[in-house]
Amino acid sequence: MNVLIVGCGKVGAELAATLSREGHSVTIVDANESAFEKLPPDYSGYCTAGIPIDRDVLREAGIENCDALAAVSPDDNTNIMVCQVAKEYFEVENIVARIYDPRRENVFTHFGLRTICPTNLTVETVKNLLMEEENKQILVGQNTFSFHTIPITRKMAGLLTSELDLGEGQAPFAVRHADGSVVLAANSTAVLHAGDTLITAAVVD
């Protein structure tokens, strides 16, 4: 895959390095040329210095031939502008943007852009760990996904995840065994054992 990354901070540099190691063609753009020093020695992709919202800079970085774009600069405004230009002017469909301000997430989704909000993810993760809640929720774009844990009783032992009747809207997501290992429920051969924990999933809104 030909991937264009905007922003060479810690996330951008690590993402670029990871994709590069996996054999993808990667170009990373940053306004500050010194930011490329964050890239590891084994990074085999390309670097383009320039203002990311400048169309000529994006062209130089190869946006006209890219399959996907990730806008992960530290500035929400830059990320949304880059995504708009990529989607509306260069017709790039596979776009992901990072935003810090949860209040701006609606702006991104209004334009049909996929977002990752580390603020929301961190708050939700920390809250769940503090409260040790059985019900956990994760916000992805405009949708909230709810996860619920159910202890497996002797009566349920021996059943396959595909044989469970969890009610409308609920679906088996994974099985956590007593030894800590996890099997995704998409594998219909996952057998339930007493002492296991079933993790179900549902779309809240």
C-alpha positions in Angstrom: 0.0 0.0 0.0 1.2 3.5 -0.8 0.6 5.6 2.4 1.1 9.3 3.0 1.5 10.4 6.7 1.2 14.0 7.7 3.0 14.9 10.9 6.4 13.5 12.1 5.9 13.5 15.8 6.2 10.5 18.0 3.0 8.9 16.5 3.8 9.8 12.9 7.3 8.6 13.1 6.4 5.3 14.7 3.5 4.7 12.3 5.8 5.5 9.3 8.5 3.1 10.6 6.0 0.3 11.3 4.4 0.5 7.9 7.8 0.8 6.2 9.0 -2.4 8.0 5.9 -4.2 6.8 6.8 -3.4 3.2 4.5 -0.6 2.5 5.6 2.5 0.4 5.5 5.4 2.9 6.0 9.1 2.6 5.9 11.4 5.7 5.4 15.1 5.5 6.2 17.7 8.2 6.7 21.5 8.2 9.8 21.1 10.2 12.6 19.2 8.5 14.3 18.5 11.8 11.3 16.4 12.8 12.5 13.6 10.5 15.3 13.0 13.1 12.6 11.1 15.0 12.6 8.4 12.3 14.6 5.3 13.1 17.6 4.3 11.0 15.8 1.5 9.3 13.0 3.7 7.9 13.1 3.1 4.2 10.4 5.5 3.1 10.5 9.1 1.9 10.4 12.5 3.7 8.9 15.7 2.4 9.4 19.0 4.2 6.8 21.7 3.7 3.5 23.1 4.9 1.1 20.0 4.8 -2.0 22.0 3.7 -0.1 23.3 0.6 -1.3 21.3 -2.4 2.1 21.5 -4.1 3.7 20.0 -1.0 1.2 17.2 -1.0 1.8 16.6 -4.7 5.5 16.4 -4.1 4.8 13.9 -1.4 2.9 11.8 -3.9 -0.7 12.3 -2.8 -2.0 11.8 -6.3 -0.8 8.2 -6.2 -1.4 7.3 -2.5 -3.9 4.7 -1.4 -4.3 6.0 2.2 -3.5 9.1 4.2 -3.1 9.5 8.0 -3.1 13.0 9.4 -1.5 12.8 12.8 0.1 16.2 13.3 -0.3 17.8 16.7 -2.6 20.5 15.4 -6.3 19.6 14.9 -6.9 22.4 12.4 -4.0 21.2 10.2 -5.3 17.6 10.3 -8.9 18.5 9.3 -7.7 20.9 6.5 -5.3 18.2 5.1 -8.1 15.6 5.2 -10.5 18.0 3.4 -7.9 18.7 0.7 -7.1 15.1 0.3 -10.7 14.0 0.1 -12.2 16.8 -2.0 -9.4 17.8 -4.2 -7.3 14.7 -4.6 -10.2 12.2 -4.1 -8.3 10.1 -1.5 -11.0 7.9 0.1 -9.0 6.0 2.8 -8.3 8.8 5.4 -7.8 8.7 9.1 -7.2 11.8 11.3 -6.1 12.2 14.9 -7.8 14.9 16.9 -7.1 15.9 20.5 -10.2 18.0 21.2 -13.2 15.7 21.6 -15.5 18.6 20.8 -14.1 18.8 17.3 -14.9 15.2 16.5 -18.3 16.1 15.1 -16.6 18.5 12.7 -14.6 15.6 11.2 -17.5 13.2 11.1 -19.6 15.9 9.4 -17.2 15.7 6.5 -17.3 11.9 6.5 -13.7 11.6 7.9 -12.6 8.7 10.2 -11.0 9.9 13.4 -9.0 8.7 16.4 -9.3 10.8 19.5 -6.6 9.8 22.0 -8.2 12.1 24.7 -11.5 10.0 24.6 -9.6 6.7 24.4 -7.4 7.6 27.4 -10.2 8.9 29.5 -12.4 5.8 28.8 -9.5 3.4 29.4 -8.4 5.0 32.7 -12.1 5.2 33.9 -12.6 1.5 33.2 -9.5 0.6 35.0 -10.3 2.7 38.0 -13.9 1.6 38.3 -13.3 -2.0 37.2 -16.5 -1.9 35.3 -18.0 -5.0 33.7 -19.5 -2.8 31.0 -17.0 -0.8 28.9 -17.6 1.6 26.1 -15.4 2.8 23.2 -16.2 5.7 20.9 -15.2 5.1 17.3 -16.2 8.0 15.1 -19.9 8.7 15.7 -20.6 5.2 17.0 -20.3 3.9 20.6 -19.5 0.2 21.1 -20.4 -1.4 24.4 -18.5 -4.5 25.7 -19.9 -6.6 28.5 -18.3 -9.6 30.3 -20.3 -12.7 31.3 -18.8 -15.4 33.5 -19.3 -18.9 32.0 -21.3 -21.2 34.2 -21.3 -25.0 34.2 -24.6 -24.9 32.3 -22.9 -23.0 29.5 -19.8 -25.1 29.4 -19.3 -27.1 26.2 -21.2 -24.7 24.0 -19.7 -23.0 21.0 -19.8 -19.2 20.8 -21.9 -19.5 17.6 -24.6 -21.5 19.6 -25.2 -18.7 22.2 -28.5 -16.8 22.2 -27.5 -13.4 23.7 -30.6 -11.4 22.7 -31.1 -8.8 20.0 -28.3 -6.4 19.5 -25.7 -8.4 21.4 -23.0 -10.5 19.7 -20.2 -12.7 21.1 -16.9 -10.8 20.7 -14.3 -13.0 22.4 -13.7 -15.6 25.1 -11.1 -15.1 27.8 -9.9 -18.4 29.3 -8.8 -18.9 32.9 -5.2 -18.9 31.8 -5.5 -15.3 30.4 -5.5 -16.3 26.7 -8.2 -14.8 24.4 -10.0 -16.4 21.5 -12.0 -14.2 19.1 -15.6 -15.3 18.8 -15.4 -15.0 15.0 -13.8 -18.4 15.3 -17.0 -20.5 15.6 -14.9 -23.4 17.0 -14.3 -21.5 20.3 -15.6 -23.8 23.0 -16.7 -22.4 26.3 -15.4 -23.8 29.6 -16.5 -23.2 33.2 -14.3 -20.4 34.5 -14.0 -18.7 31.1 -15.3 -15.2 30.6 -17.4 -14.3 27.5 -17.0 -10.8 26.1 -20.0 -9.6 24.2 -20.3 -6.5 22.0 -23.1 -4.2 20.9 -23.5 -0.9 19.1 -25.0 1.6 21.5 -25.7 4.4 19.0 
